[in-house]
Amino acid sequence: MSSTQKELRGASKWALSANAVLVYLFFYAPIALLVLYSFSDDELVGRWGGFTLDWYRAFGENDEVQGALGVSIRVAIISTLISVVLGTMSALALERFRFRGQKIFDALLYLPVIIPDVTMAVMMLLFFTQGISLLDSILGIQISKGIATVALSHIAFSISFVSIVVRARLAGMNEKLEEAAQDLYASKWQTFRHVTFPLIAPGVIGGALLALTLSLDDVVITQFVAGPGSTTLPVYVFGLIRRGVSPLINAVSVVMLAASILLVLLSSLAQRARGGQAT
Amino acid sequence: MTTTSPAPSALATPEFEAANEKQKRRRGFLLALPAYVYLSLFFAIPLFIVVVYSFATRTRSGGTALEEWNLDSYRKLGEPIVTDILLRSITLAVITTVICLLLAYPFSYFLATRKETTRNIMLVFVMIPFWSNFLVRNYAWRVLLGNDGPVSQLTETIGLGETTVLFTPTAIVLGLVYGFLPFMILPMYAAIERMDWSLIEASRDLGATGFQTFKKVTFPLSMPGVIAGSILVFIPSLGAYVTPQILGGGKKTMLGSYIVTQFLTARNWPVGAAVSTVLMFVMLMATLIYFRKGGRTL
């Protein structure tokens, strides 16, 4: 691809640059203002009343917020660990093997990515309601919605995302390296441990960070499957927002944003490691 | 143990090849099995249950009787209240998709024509909003558009008067565009970036004008990105729940809010399940059309 034909000229170049500036302004101006107002010493949100850290102090001292944050972190860690293992295994299976039922499996793996979250929320609600009453009537086991149902639901949508990220990495990888290792008498496990895994590691890390982000961000599905005492931070914040805006929400929002941005930067570092790039 | 690899000295006889092939199939299946079982149990069965519930009957107390299967819930979808919501949702989702297309196409084109280092930095700054908490990003607009908020202050200073966009369909579209624009940019950029640029050069060499080249060559080549991006924006916009709640004030309901209401407040689960089923069906059709058209960039 030579660079000459990709050079833009005159008016179109100017218009395209202007549009790009506009898009970035649109993306970042609201976020920047939200960050600014979270330091504003004014009971009314969206008005500047001098610098303060009071709202962040309130964030640290509010027991409900802290409790919800704890639930969010626990759910995110559990669901990330499990979905990374299952997602990576399924990616290896689909990219490196041919087996019966592969097409159906592939479709099943894609569905959670494209299904609207409201629909998935409804699915999980009905499933757990039905499942809990079934367990109670048949086995006499009494369980209720809680951290487990939230984590189980998060795993259900995270597996697919992890699998897609790892597959992208595997697809761009030279299979000859694995064959060479086997030709040199490495066992299946040794090949995986010393050749395949180091090569797909950036994809696995990228997938893990994506799973972590998705779990930490989800509102709709969690709201449907959480029980009393398993409210996550986004669900708690959503409840607060529906009652109105407040400087405390500004501060909590900024903390959540900072966490997301940190995860993106980590992930882009992971993807760039070893010169690989997988989307 | 049959799982150990066959001795490398073994001859590649047809029997050996077949045995090797069979073993490889089994190993692939076993690797996929845990995720397969998990998704069957916690995704496929829930999906099936929703479809079953859409044919069930609502009891007087707001429960759901899994008997007397009927199509009442689907019939209810033809009532004006529901068709209004459906029409409004489709309209808002279409407007959102078109605005995203108009912003994202020139942006992606610009991005794809940058030098690699510039491009990578620009991409990271698209990934940040893509990954950032959706709820928080919608909340930011709630603060901006609120009474005496920054936008209102700005318009008053310029002399345009107070802004009263919050809790209107305009605010919903704004929130949806803000939320889903990265979903349009990323596949579009991927498609434009991998275009065969020599075809564009050839078109110019053969005397086509810039506009002719765009219409006849560039745009058709970037079509997979346009379709993928449109699906990725249209589907979640149609089922949006968070945005209409926060920026629409929950007054003018959209499909997503309607479904949630049926489950959490109105307690009419069969109708909620029926609307969900229809939404899933639309989503499946859109995806199938996309794959039929040969797109691969979802």
Interface residues (C-beta under 8 A of the other chain):
Chain A: M1 T4 Q5 K6 E7 L8 S12 A15 L16 S17 N19 A20 L22 V23 Y24 F26 F27 Y28 P30 I31 L33 L34 Y37 L44 V45 G46 R47 V85 L86 G87 M89 S90 L92 A93 L94 R96 F97 R98 F99 R100 G101 Q102 F105 L108 L109 Y110 L111 P112 V113 I114 I115 P116 D117 V118 T119 A121 V122 M123 M124 L125 L126 F127 Q130 L152 S153 I155 A156 I159 S160 S163 Q182 D183 Y185 S187 K188 L210 T213 L216 D217 V219 V220 F224 P234 V237 F238 I241 R242 V245 I249 N250 S253 M256 L257 S260 I261 L263 V264 L265 S267 S268 T279
Chain B: T3 T4 S5 P8 K24 R25 R26 R27 G28 F29 L31 A32 P34 A35 Y36 Y38 L39 S40 F42 F43 A44 I45 P46 L47 I49 V50 Y53 L103 A104 P106 F107 Y109 F110 L111 A112 T113 M122 V124 F125 V126 M127 I128 P129 F130 W131 S132 N133 F134 L135 V136 R137 Y139 A140 W141 R142 V143 L144 G146 D148 G149 P150 Y178 L181 I185 L186 A190 W197 S198 I200 E201 R204 G210 I231 I235 P236 L238 G239 Y241 V242 Q245 I246 G250 L255 G256 I259 V260 F263 W269 G272 A273 S276 L279 M280 M283 T287 L298
